[in-house]
Amino acid sequence: MSNHDARDGEDRLSRALHQQADAGPGGTPIGIDDVRRSARQLRRRRSTLVAAAAAVVVVVAVPIALGATGNDRADAPVAPAGSPGPTVDSAPPSPSAAVTPVESPSPGTATASSTTGTAGEAIRLLSAENAGHGYEPRLGYLQGATLHQADGTTTRLPAGYLDVTSYHGGWLATGRANQGTEVVTIAADGTVSDTQPGAPELALSADGTEVSWLTGDGPSTLHQAIVSGMSDSVGDQQVPGAAEPVGFVGPGRVVYETRTSKPQVRVTDFSGHDRAVDGLLTAGGTYQPDGLVSGMVSAGTSGSCWVVRSVDRADDLWRTCDFSLGRFSPDGRRVIGYSAYRDGLGDQEVAILDARTGRVLQHWQTHPTGTGFAHQVVWEDDGDLLVSWFEKQQWSVLRLSVDGSTSTALGPQAGGSDQPPWELTGRP
């Protein structure tokens, strides 16, 4: 995929989303479905933008906007990733002024709070240069057709894939196809038993026993199944248009997002109980034990506003317009932050935030003149992020820790900006 194609996809997404934002809540979106779909298919190739969180946390462009409302600062100036500019400071981070922290609630309790100004926390340099060499990733990752598993063993798969998990004695994987992405079922002997068009992301439950995926490209089918055993899927649900699973919020309960002209975040139990999570346009991640979701509530031409919310209580723990939000750490205590306005080849800003209060725990950003970007950011454990990072024609996997340290887990390895040598599965 060329940089020209990437920029073309980005420009089309940006134009359509800007038009929708200008139209306001009652406006008519212009080609948003096609733009979101094409951009979404580029998600795992972070040489381009990715669509909203999955449609925007993946949005590497202006998030989907239906118009900013209330106190949201989506139309206030928000610097895009790579704009001036970080200062490197080793001082401990202070609480972000972007969020008014509330007293940490007990598990399962949500308390709303509002946002105020800009953050004043220390920002660390996001770069592979001068990063010490650390240990190899402690989760699975793909290197071409080779799957490196968390226990140190390797498995040769039929081809290179974007995502993979064990499934019914074999594997369930996603990969690139001529017209987008596909879902591939691989038998225990390594042969491909089924291939269908589908979304590039797999969603796994917190305990690793359930998986959700989507096949088709509008109309589509959302699936949910037990990973072990040889039984058929225990849940299948038709969705009217393109969609993608985000994560689990309970046994058999999946949060997914639609990518139609009116994007929604929805939750289903595959037994007829399917509803919208009111007010969310896209989602970044879920925390299953407490039924939490990180989601975007508004966006404008300069940025977006996000919340952490209980899907059942519809209460917000906190809100920020300084960061877009991604996945929760395995223990649910922290959540990934990115720029509120995500633009360019990939993310040039990564933060670790307290998932209960929004307090900025650590914040990294490229040098003002830097051109490095993150292809993927995943949790390795409760306190460490792994970042697939491109800088100066080299790829590395960096480990960013909640204590502020940075080390190299893989690489460096020479390669083009659209040819990452590793795909991080984001789970053991």
C-alpha positions, 0 to 999 in steps of 0.5 A, a space after each residue: 500500500 503506497 503512502 499516496 493511497 494512505 493519504 488519499 484515504 485520510 483526506 477522504 475520511 477527513 473531508 467527509 467527517 468535516 462535512 458531517 461535523 459542519 452539518 451538526 446533529 441534524 445534518 445529513 452525512 455525506 458518504 460517511 459509510 463508504 469513507 469509514 469502511 475504506 478507512 477501517 480496512 486500513 486499520 492494522 496498516 498504520 501507515 494510514 489512518 484507521 477509522 473510528 476507534 475502532 472507527 476512531 481509536 483507531 481513527 487516525 484522522 478526525 473522529 466521527 462528528 455529529 457536532 460538539 455539544 454542551 461543554 465539550 471542547 471538540 471545536 477548541 484548538 487541539 494540536 494534531 499528533 506531531 505538532 509542536 511539541 513535547 518537552 522531555 521532563 523526568 519529573 513525576 507526572 501531575 494530574 491532568 487538568 483535562 479531567 476533574 478527578 473524582 474519588 476513585 469509586 469501588 469496582 462497578 461504581 461510576 461517577 460522572 465528572 467534567 473537564 476543564 483546561 489543558 494538561 500540565 503533566 510532564 511529557 517524555 520523549 517517544 523515540 527508539 533512540 537511546 532506549 535501552 534494550 529490554 526483554 522480548 514481548 511477553 505476549 503473542 506476536 506475529 512475524 510473517 507466517 510465524 506465530 511467537 507465543 507467550 510461552 516462547 514456542 513458535 508455530 508456522 501458520 499458512 500465511 502472514 496474518 493481522 490477528 490470531 487466537 487459538 480456536 477449536 484446536 486450531 486458529 482463528 485469524 484475520 488477514 489482508 485480502 484483495 478488497 479489504 480484510 478476511 477472517 480465516 479458520 485454520 484447522 489443527 493440522 495447519 490447513 485453512 478450512 474456511 475463509 470469509 470477508 470480515 473485520 480485521 479485529 478479533 475480540 477476546 474475553 478477559 479470561 480468554 475463553 470466548 472470542 467474537 468476530 465479524 464476517 461479511 461487509 454489510 450486511 454482516 454477521 457478528 459471531 461469538 463462540 467458545 474458544 475451546 472444543 469443536 462445537 459451532 458458534 454459540 451466538 450469531 447475530 445479523 447486523 444491518 451494515 458493516 460493523 466490528 466487535 470491540 470487546 466483552 462486558 460480561 459472559 456472552 455480552 459483546 460491545 460492537 460498533 456499527 459503521 453506517 451513516 449514523 454510527 453507534 456503539 451497541 451491546 448484545 448478548 446474542 439472545 435478542 437483547 441488543 441495544 445502543 450505548 446512548 451517546 457513544 459514536 465509537 469505542 476504544 476498548 472494554 473492561 469486562 469485570 466492571 462492564 466499562 467502555 471507553 467511547 467518543 461522545 463528540 467531535 469537531 474539526 479539531 478534536 474529540 471528547 471521550 468518556 469512560 462509562 458503565 454500559 449498564 448504568 450509563 454513568 460516566 466516570 470521567 470525561 476528557 477532551 485532551 485525549 482519545 481513549 483506547 484499551 483498558 489494562 488487563 486489571 482495568 486500572 489504566 487506559 491508553 490515551 492518544 491525541 484528541 485529534 489523530 492525523 497522519 501515518 500513525 500515532 505520535 503521542 501515547 499516554 497511560 491514564 488512570 481508568 477511574 479518574 482520568 489522571 495522566 500517569 505517563 505521557 510520551 510524544 515525539 520530538 517536535 521535528 520527529 516523524 516516528 509513528 506507532 503502528 500498534 499500541 497494546 497492553 503487555 501486562 497491567 503496567 506496560 505497553 508495547 508499541 510497534 514503532 517506525 522511526 528513520 526507516 527502522 521498526 522497533 517494538 518499544 516497551 513503555 512502562 507506567 514508571 516512565 521508562 522506555 526500552 526496546 523489546 524487538 528490533 530495530 529492523 530496517 523496513 518501509 513505513 508500510 511494512 511492519 515486520 511484527 503484528 502484536 496480538 495484544 493478549 497472551 
